[in-house]
Amino acid sequence: MKVLEAKGIKKSFDGVQALKGADFILKRASICGLVGANGSGKTTFAKIVSGLLFPDGGELNINGINIDLRSRVNSSALNLAMVHQNLSLIPEMTILENITLGVEKVGNNGFIDKYSDRDKAEKLISNLNLKLHLDQTCEDLSPSEKQMIEFVKAIFRDPKILILDEATASLEYNEVEKLFETINDLKSKGVSIIFISHRLWEITKICDELVVFRNGETVGKIDFKTQERKESLLIPLITGKEDKLEEIQKEKKINNIKSEKFSLEVENIVRGKKVRNISFKVKRGEILGIGGLNGQGQEELLLVLAGFLKRSSGKIKIDGKYVKIKHPKDTIRYSMFLVPGDRQTEGLFMKHSIFNNIIFPKVTQRLHKFLLNISSLKNETEEIIKKISIIPPGRDIIVSNLSGGNQQKVVVGKWLNLSPKILLLADPAKGVDIETRTNLYKIIYELTKRGTSVILYASDNEELIYNCDRVLIMFEGQVVDELIGNSISDKNLLASSMRIN
């Protein structure tokens, strides 16, 4: 039985069509995957179904009710909840307050029944093996913990239809497995789920069927009851090309670094319990991976190096000279740039154009004595847009109207015309499709051939395996192991991360 049916859904932003006539069917008590390249219209469709956006045309039926597209979908009345790709948590509020916001239970006396809400929230958190206290604020949580709380917030509402938009992007394998247990439990209780993910192994593992969007249109469907659960079957539908999965996932590249010069040397860096006495060196042109289970201090280490967090002790050398880093402007002066994990709050001016975002770092460097050469800056921006393959390619498009993957390209692209000496990457391919991820790493690899050193933290082990020359494993704020070259395998990364001898 269908619980949701969409026909010919259309939506445009600034004259650019995000959806050109998308069709979608969701059956009761089933998990339907929604896949497609960045910019294919997945998130736009999800926001229309959940009532966050008005469509320009089409038909939408939810739970047997024909939705008037001139009015916003009432997701609460339709028992529909969405886990957003871009987190909707309020940092200053507690976990419990975020989970219950807007649906607090009121007792007979007219006051909020905190005890009933707390018991329900604690049970949901316990089921996901989260070691968190409901009274701690969300601003102190790691990205993966925030993502899990976003999920708890959605299922706390007891939805009949649940939309998961890149809900696993910040999670590691063991966390995804636990989340899948809960999703399958919801399915067994009659909940219907739309599952959006760029991780193809997740789609083939959890979904009953899937729908593929390309350029705002529905281009294919797969029913896993009758077809094999093979990732390779999805690639031609997503890309529109007859590429094989092995050709898109490039062969492991070892730089065979000949330079013996170090661009970065870190000596005994300390910041609280998250960064404990860490030392390492990075050669010119090397890609050094930072691995380990989520929340072991990887992102804090990058933020310390980038000057966003103050270290309590330790020294940093760049090109053999000790440097003082007390603020992000110091690292930028030394051509060490950070691509942060949270692109929307840390990496972009969301209400500004692609052009403004890309030229901002260069303009703030005061490389122009008097008047800005706008024509030259526009040409540089056009070149970067081509290089990083932003779709659609208009420099005047407001960044908030781009897909998550294209936003991530802008975060990386804004540093390219400053010739980075050292690039700090905090999960740079989180939430982007496989083709975009490959192109992103091609750009990074080209930079290393010109001498740029890269420090890469990735929650997906595959990124470390295919791209790194070395990987340092962090555990409880310390570097506990080092893997080099061909020893960087999924088995070894997992064993080192979990401290298995």
C-alpha positions as CSV (number, residue, x, y, z in Angstrom):
1,M,0.0,0.0,0.0
2,K,1.3,3.5,-0.9
3,V,1.7,6.0,1.9
4,L,3.3,8.6,-0.3
5,E,3.1,9.3,-4.0
6,A,4.6,12.3,-5.8
7,K,4.1,13.0,-9.5
8,G,5.8,15.6,-11.6
9,I,7.2,17.7,-8.7
10,K,8.8,20.9,-9.9
11,K,10.9,23.5,-8.1
12,S,13.3,26.2,-9.2
13,F,15.6,28.6,-7.4
14,D,16.8,31.8,-9.0
15,G,15.7,30.5,-12.4
16,V,17.6,27.2,-11.9
17,Q,15.4,24.2,-11.9
18,A,16.2,21.9,-9.0
19,L,13.3,19.5,-9.8
20,K,12.0,19.2,-13.3
21,G,9.2,16.7,-12.8
22,A,10.2,14.1,-10.2
23,D,8.1,11.0,-9.4
24,F,8.4,9.0,-6.2
25,I,6.4,6.2,-4.4
26,L,6.9,5.1,-0.8
27,K,5.1,1.9,0.4
28,R,3.9,1.2,3.9
29,A,6.5,-0.4,6.3
30,S,9.3,-0.2,3.7
31,I,12.6,1.5,3.2
32,C,13.0,3.3,-0.1
33,G,16.4,4.7,-1.0
34,L,16.6,8.0,-2.8
35,V,20.0,8.4,-4.6
36,G,21.6,10.8,-7.1
37,A,24.5,13.0,-7.6
38,N,24.9,16.3,-5.8
39,G,22.4,18.8,-7.2
40,S,20.0,16.1,-8.5
41,G,17.2,17.4,-6.3
42,K,17.1,14.9,-3.5
43,T,17.1,17.3,-0.5
44,T,14.8,19.7,-2.3
45,F,12.3,16.9,-2.8
46,A,12.6,15.9,0.9
47,K,12.0,19.5,2.0
48,I,8.9,19.7,-0.1
49,V,7.5,16.5,1.3
50,S,8.2,17.6,4.9
51,G,6.7,21.0,4.4
52,L,9.8,23.2,4.4
53,L,9.5,24.3,0.7
54,F,6.6,25.1,-1.6
55,P,6.8,23.2,-5.0
56,D,6.1,25.0,-8.2
57,G,4.0,22.2,-9.6
58,G,3.1,18.6,-9.5
59,E,0.9,16.3,-7.4
60,L,1.5,15.0,-3.9
61,N,-0.5,12.5,-2.0
62,I,0.4,11.6,1.6
63,N,-1.5,9.0,3.7
64,G,-4.3,9.1,1.2
65,I,-4.6,12.9,1.4
66,N,-4.1,15.0,-1.7
67,I,-1.9,17.9,-0.6
68,D,-2.8,21.4,-1.8
69,L,0.5,22.6,-3.2
70,R,-0.4,26.2,-2.6
71,S,-0.2,25.6,1.1
72,R,2.7,24.2,3.2
73,V,2.6,20.5,4.0
74,N,1.6,20.0,7.7
75,S,4.2,17.3,8.6
76,S,2.9,17.0,12.3
77,A,-0.7,16.4,11.3
78,L,0.5,13.8,8.7
79,N,2.8,12.1,11.3
80,L,5.9,12.8,9.2
81,A,9.4,13.7,10.5
82,M,12.7,14.4,8.8
83,V,16.3,14.1,9.9
84,H,18.1,17.0,8.2
85,Q,21.4,16.9,6.4
86,N,22.1,20.2,7.9
87,L,21.5,19.9,11.6
88,S,18.6,21.7,13.2
89,L,19.7,21.5,16.8
90,I,19.9,24.6,19.0
91,P,23.5,24.5,20.5
92,E,22.6,26.4,23.7
93,M,19.7,24.1,24.6
94,T,20.1,20.8,26.4
95,I,19.8,17.4,24.6
96,L,16.4,16.9,26.2
97,E,15.1,20.3,25.3
98,N,16.2,19.8,21.7
99,I,14.6,16.4,21.4
100,T,11.2,17.5,22.9
101,L,11.1,21.0,21.3
102,G,7.6,21.7,20.0
103,V,6.1,18.4,21.2
104,E,6.5,18.7,24.9
105,K,3.9,16.6,26.8
106,V,1.6,18.7,29.0
107,G,0.0,17.2,32.1
108,N,-3.5,17.8,33.5
109,N,-2.2,20.7,35.5
110,G,-1.2,22.6,32.4
111,F,2.5,22.2,33.0
112,I,5.1,20.3,30.9
113,D,5.4,16.7,32.0
114,K,9.2,16.6,32.1
115,Y,9.4,13.1,33.7
116,S,7.4,11.4,30.9
117,D,9.5,13.1,28.2
118,R,12.7,12.3,30.0
119,D,11.9,8.6,30.3
120,K,11.1,8.3,26.6
121,A,14.2,10.2,25.5
122,E,16.5,8.2,27.8
123,K,15.2,5.0,26.3
124,L,15.7,6.1,22.7
125,I,19.3,7.2,23.5
126,S,20.0,4.0,25.4
127,N,18.9,1.9,22.4
128,L,21.5,3.7,20.2
129,N,24.3,3.1,22.8
130,L,24.8,6.8,23.3
131,K,26.7,7.7,26.5
132,L,25.2,11.1,26.9
133,H,23.4,12.9,29.6
134,L,20.1,14.6,28.7
135,D,21.0,17.8,30.6
136,Q,24.2,18.6,28.7
137,T,24.0,21.2,26.0
138,C,24.3,20.2,22.4
139,E,27.1,22.7,21.6
140,D,29.6,20.4,23.4
141,L,28.7,17.3,21.3
142,S,30.8,15.8,18.5
143,P,29.4,15.9,14.9
144,S,28.4,12.2,15.1
145,E,26.7,12.7,18.5
146,K,24.7,15.7,17.1
147,Q,23.7,13.6,14.1
148,M,22.4,10.8,16.5
149,I,20.5,13.4,18.6
150,E,18.9,14.7,15.4
151,F,17.7,11.2,14.7
152,V,16.4,10.7,18.2
153,K,14.6,14.1,17.9
154,A,12.7,12.8,14.8
155,I,11.7,9.4,16.1
156,F,10.7,10.9,19.5
157,R,7.7,12.2,17.5
158,D,6.5,8.7,16.7
159,P,6.3,9.3,12.9
160,K,4.6,7.1,10.4
161,I,6.8,8.5,7.7
162,L,10.5,9.2,8.4
163,I,12.8,11.0,6.0
164,L,16.5,10.5,6.6
165,D,18.6,13.0,4.6
166,E,22.3,12.0,4.8
167,A,21.6,11.0,8.4
168,T,24.7,8.8,8.4
169,A,27.2,11.2,6.8
170,S,29.0,11.9,10.1
171,L,28.9,8.3,11.4
172,E,31.4,5.5,11.3
173,Y,30.6,1.9,10.4
174,N,29.7,0.7,13.9
175,E,27.5,3.7,14.5
176,V,25.7,3.1,11.2
177,E,25.1,-0.5,12.1
178,K,23.5,0.5,15.4
179,L,21.3,3.1,13.6
180,F,20.3,0.4,11.1
181,E,19.0,-1.8,13.9
182,T,16.7,1.0,15.0
183,I,15.6,1.7,11.5
184,N,14.7,-1.9,10.9
185,D,12.8,-2.0,14.2
186,L,10.8,1.1,13.1
187,K,10.0,-0.6,9.8
188,S,8.8,-3.7,11.6
189,K,6.4,-1.4,13.5
190,G,4.9,-0.1,10.3
191,V,7.0,3.1,9.8
192,S,7.8,4.0,6.1
193,I,11.2,5.4,5.5
194,I,12.8,7.5,2.8
195,F,16.6,6.9,3.1
196,I,18.9,9.4,1.3
197,S,22.7,8.6,1.3
198,H,25.7,8.8,-0.9
199,R,27.2,5.7,0.7
200,L,26.1,3.1,-1.8
201,W,26.9,0.2,0.6
202,E,24.3,1.6,3.0
203,I,21.7,1.8,0.2
204,T,22.2,-1.8,-0.8
205,K,22.3,-3.0,2.8
206,I,19.2,-1.3,4.3
207,C,16.8,-0.5,1.4
208,D,14.0,-2.6,0.0
209,E,13.9,-0.5,-3.2
210,L,15.3,2.7,-4.5
211,V,14.5,5.7,-6.8
212,V,17.3,7.5,-8.7
213,F,17.2,11.3,-9.4
214,R,19.4,12.9,-12.1
215,N,19.2,16.6,-12.9
216,G,15.9,17.0,-11.1
217,E,14.1,14.1,-12.8
218,T,13.4,10.4,-11.9
219,V,15.6,8.3,-14.2
220,G,15.3,4.8,-12.6
221,K,14.0,2.5,-10.0
222,I,15.4,-0.7,-8.5
223,D,13.5,-3.3,-6.5
224,F,15.9,-5.4,-4.4
225,K,13.4,-8.2,-4.2
226,T,14.0,-8.9,-7.8
227,Q,17.5,-7.4,-8.4
228,E,20.9,-8.0,-6.9
229,R,22.1,-5.8,-4.1
230,K,25.2,-4.6,-6.1
231,E,26.6,-1.2,-5.9
232,S,27.8,-1.4,-9.5
233,L,24.2,-1.5,-10.7
234,L,23.6,2.0,-9.3
235,I,26.6,3.8,-10.9
236,P,25.2,4.1,-14.5
237,L,21.8,5.3,-13.1
238,I,23.4,8.0,-10.9
239,T,26.0,9.3,-13.3
240,G,24.3,8.6,-16.6
241,K,27.5,6.9,-17.7
242,E,28.5,3.3,-18.1
243,D,31.3,3.7,-15.6
244,K,32.2,0.7,-13.4
245,L,32.4,1.2,-9.7
246,E,36.1,0.2,-9.7
247,E,36.9,2.9,-12.3
248,I,35.2,5.7,-10.2
249,Q,36.9,4.5,-7.0
250,K,40.4,5.3,-8.2
251,E,43.3,3.0,-7.5
252,K,45.2,3.7,-4.4
253,K,47.8,6.4,-5.0
254,I,51.1,6.5,-3.2
255,N,52.9,9.7,-3.8
256,N,56.4,8.2,-3.4
257,I,57.5,11.4,-1.9
258,K,61.0,12.3,-2.8
259,S,61.2,15.5,-0.8
260,E,62.9,15.2,2.6
261,K,61.8,18.6,3.7
262,F,59.0,18.9,6.2
263,S,56.3,21.6,5.7
264,L,54.8,21.0,9.2
265,E,56.3,19.7,12.4
266,V,54.1,19.3,15.5
267,E,55.8,18.9,18.9
268,N,54.0,17.7,22.0
269,I,50.7,19.5,21.3
270,V,48.3,19.4,24.3
271,R,44.7,20.7,24.7
272,G,42.7,19.1,27.6
273,K,41.8,15.4,27.3
274,K,41.1,15.6,23.5
275,V,44.6,16.4,22.3
276,R,47.3,14.8,24.5
277,N,51.0,15.2,23.8
278,I,50.7,14.7,20.0
279,S,53.8,14.9,17.8
280,F,54.2,14.3,14.1
281,K,55.9,15.6,10.9
282,V,54.4,16.0,7.4
283,K,56.6,16.1,4.3
284,R,56.0,18.4,1.3
285,G,53.5,16.8,-1.0
286,E,52.4,14.2,1.5
287,I,48.8,13.2,2.5
288,L,48.8,12.3,6.1
289,G,45.6,10.7,7.3
290,I,44.1,11.0,10.8
291,G,42.0,8.0,11.6
292,G,40.4,6.3,14.6
293,L,36.9,6.0,15.9
294,N,34.8,9.2,15.9
295,G,35.3,11.6,18.8
296,Q,38.9,10.6,19.7
297,G,40.2,14.2,19.2
298,Q,40.8,14.3,15.5
299,E,38.8,17.4,14.8
300,E,40.1,19.1,17.9
301,L,43.6,18.5,16.7
302,L,42.8,20.2,13.3
303,L,41.2,23.1,15.1
304,V,44.2,23.6,17.3
305,L,46.5,23.6,14.3
306,A,44.2,26.0,12.5
307,G,44.2,28.4,15.5
308,F,40.5,28.0,16.3
309,L,41.3,26.3,19.6
310,K,44.1,27.4,21.9
311,R,46.7,24.8,22.9
312,S,47.9,24.6,26.5
313,S,51.4,23.5,25.5
314,G,53.5,22.3,22.5
315,K,55.2,23.9,19.5
316,I,54.6,24.1,15.8
317,K,57.2,24.4,13.0
318,I,56.3,25.5,9.4
319,D,59.1,25.1,6.9
320,G,61.6,24.4,9.7
321,K,60.8,27.6,11.6
322,Y,58.9,27.8,14.9
323,V,55.7,29.8,14.5
324,K,53.2,31.4,16.9
325,I,49.6,30.4,16.2
326,K,47.1,32.1,18.4
327,H,44.4,32.9,15.9
328,P,43.1,31.6,12.5
329,K,44.6,34.7,10.8
330,D,48.1,33.4,11.9
331,T,47.7,30.1,10.0
332,I,46.3,31.9,6.9
333,R,49.4,34.1,7.0
334,Y,51.5,30.9,6.9
335,S,49.4,29.5,4.0
336,M,47.9,26.8,6.2
337,F,44.1,26.6,5.5
338,L,41.3,24.6,7.1
339,V,38.4,23.0,5.3
340,P,36.1,22.6,8.4
341,G,33.7,19.8,9.2
342,D,30.6,22.0,9.4
343,R,30.5,23.8,6.1
344,Q,27.4,25.9,6.9
345,T,28.4,27.4,10.2
346,E,32.2,27.3,9.8
347,G,33.0,27.4,6.1
348,L,30.6,29.5,4.2
349,F,28.6,32.7,4.1
350,M,25.3,31.0,3.3
351,K,23.4,34.1,2.2
352,H,26.1,35.3,-0.2
353,S,27.0,34.3,-3.7
354,I,29.5,31.7,-4.8
355,F,31.6,34.7,-6.1
356,N,31.7,36.4,-2.7
357,N,32.6,33.2,-0.9
358,I,35.4,32.3,-3.2
359,I,37.0,35.8,-3.4
360,F,36.7,36.5,0.4
361,P,39.9,34.9,1.5
362,K,42.0,36.5,-1.2
363,V,40.4,40.0,-0.6
364,T,41.1,39.8,3.2
365,Q,44.7,39.0,2.4
366,R,45.0,42.6,1.2
367,L,46.8,41.5,-1.9
368,H,45.3,44.5,-3.8
369,K,46.8,47.9,-2.8
370,F,43.8,50.1,-3.6
371,L,40.9,49.2,-5.8
372,L,39.8,45.6,-6.4
373,N,40.1,44.3,-10.0
374,I,36.6,42.9,-10.1
375,S,37.0,41.7,-13.7
376,S,40.1,39.7,-12.7
377,L,38.4,38.3,-9.6
378,K,35.4,37.2,-11.7
379,N,37.7,35.4,-14.1
380,E,39.5,33.6,-11.3
381,T,36.1,32.6,-9.8
382,E,35.0,31.2,-13.2
383,E,38.2,29.1,-13.4
384,I,37.7,27.7,-9.9
385,I,34.0,26.9,-10.6
386,K,35.2,24.9,-13.7
387,K,38.0,23.2,-11.8
388,I,35.7,22.1,-8.9
389,S,32.7,21.4,-11.2
390,I,30.0,23.3,-9.4
391,I,26.5,22.5,-10.8
392,P,24.8,24.8,-11.7
393,P,27.9,26.8,-12.6
394,G,26.7,30.4,-12.1
395,R,29.0,32.5,-9.9
396,D,26.1,34.7,-8.7
397,I,24.0,31.8,-7.3
398,I,23.4,32.2,-3.5
399,V,25.3,29.4,-1.7
400,S,22.3,28.4,0.4
401,N,20.5,27.4,-2.8
402,L,23.3,24.9,-3.7
403,S,23.2,21.2,-2.8
404,G,25.3,20.1,0.2
405,G,28.0,18.6,-2.1
406,N,28.3,21.8,-4.2
407,Q,28.5,23.8,-1.0
408,Q,31.4,21.6,0.0
409,K,33.1,22.3,-3.3
410,V,32.9,26.0,-2.6
411,V,34.5,25.5,0.8
412,V,37.5,23.8,-0.8
413,G,37.6,26.0,-3.9
414,K,37.9,29.3,-2.0
415,W,41.5,28.3,-1.0
416,L,42.7,27.2,-4.4
417,N,43.8,30.6,-5.7
418,L,45.9,31.2,-2.6
419,S,48.3,28.3,-3.4
420,P,48.0,26.5,0.0
421,K,51.2,25.3,1.6
422,I,49.3,23.1,4.1
423,L,45.7,22.0,3.8
424,L,43.8,20.8,6.8
425,L,40.7,18.7,5.8
426,A,38.0,17.8,8.4
427,D,35.9,15.2,6.7
428,P,35.9,17.1,3.3
429,A,33.8,14.5,1.4
430,K,31.0,14.1,4.0
431,G,27.6,14.0,2.3
432,V,28.9,14.2,-1.3
433,D,28.3,11.7,-4.0
434,I,30.9,9.2,-5.2
435,E,31.7,11.1,-8.4
436,T,32.1,14.4,-6.6
437,R,34.2,12.8,-4.0
438,T,36.5,11.4,-6.6
439,N,36.9,14.8,-8.3
440,L,37.5,16.4,-5.0
441,Y,40.4,14.1,-4.2
442,K,41.8,14.6,-7.8
443,I,42.0,18.3,-7.0
444,I,43.7,17.6,-3.7
445,Y,46.1,15.1,-5.3
446,E,47.1,17.7,-8.0
447,L,47.9,20.2,-5.1
448,T,50.2,17.7,-3.5
449,K,52.1,17.3,-6.8
450,R,52.9,21.0,-6.5
451,G,54.1,20.6,-3.0
452,T,51.0,21.1,-0.8
453,S,51.0,19.0,2.3
454,V,47.6,17.6,3.4
455,I,46.3,16.5,6.7
456,L,43.1,14.5,6.2
457,Y,40.6,13.4,8.8
458,A,37.8,11.3,7.3
459,S,35.0,9.3,9.1
460,D,34.9,7.0,6.1
461,N,37.9,4.6,6.2
462,E,37.7,4.2,2.4
463,E,38.9,7.8,1.9
464,L,41.9,7.1,4.1
465,I,42.7,3.9,2.3
466,Y,42.6,5.3,-1.2
467,N,44.2,8.7,-0.6
468,C,46.7,8.7,2.2
469,D,50.5,8.0,2.2
470,R,50.4,7.5,6.0
471,V,47.6,7.3,8.6
472,L,48.0,8.2,12.3
473,I,45.4,6.5,14.5
474,M,44.0,8.5,17.4
475,F,42.5,7.0,20.6
476,E,41.4,9.1,23.6
477,G,43.3,12.1,22.4
478,Q,46.6,10.4,21.7
479,V,48.3,8.9,18.6
480,V,48.5,5.2,19.2
481,D,49.5,3.8,15.9
482,E,50.8,4.6,12.4
483,L,50.0,2.8,9.2
484,I,52.1,3.3,6.1
485,G,51.4,2.7,2.4
486,N,49.8,-0.7,1.6
487,S,49.4,-1.4,5.3
488,I,46.5,1.1,5.3
489,S,43.6,-1.4,4.9
490,D,40.1,-1.6,6.3
491,K,41.1,-4.5,8.6
492,N,44.2,-2.7,10.0
493,L,42.4,0.7,10.4
494,L,39.6,-1.1,12.3
495,A,42.0,-3.1,14.5
496,S,44.1,-0.1,15.3
497,S,41.1,2.1,16.0
498,M,39.6,-0.4,18.4
499,R,43.0,-1.2,20.0
500,I,42.9,-4.9,18.9
501,N,46.3,-6.5,18.7
